[in-house]
Amino acid sequence: MRCASGANIIVCKIEKGEQVLSALEKAIKRYAIKSGTVLWAVGMIEKAEIGYFQGPDYKKDSYRERMEVVSFHGSITENEPRLHIHIALANSNHVVFGGHFFSGEANPLLEVQIQKLDLITMRREKNMQSGLKELYIP
């Protein structure tokens, strides 16, 4: 992965074979991001696992084939889970699958833009009604 930054914007190119979330975690650590947003990503992903929340857990589906990323965005918080990413992937027949992004591998690459939020603190706290660790902004 290669990254560059300026004015609280980080742009990363995740290379073929790299696990997307692991690469994003490395960028978060490298640029000391406590709170932020994943604004967009373009490229392709294979071996993806995405889910749909059905309370109290996610229904997960795996997609082995390489697919085009048509939407990719989310939040970064200072506590776990750090990343909350949603994704939409299109196959070669232009059928789109989407949901919560759990894992996937860049192939041939994934370009990602992250915005670091220095003046905003975002955390996750468990909501007893939903059972989810939801976004909390103090």
Buried (B, 14 or more C-beta within 10 A) or exposed (E): BEBEBEEBEBBBBBBEEBBBBEBBBBBBEEBEBBBBBBBEBBBBBBBBBBBEEEEEEBEEEEBEEBBBBBBBBBBBBEEEEBBBBBBBBBEEEEEEBBBBBBBBBBBEBBBBBBBBBEEEEBBBEEEEEEEBBEEBEE
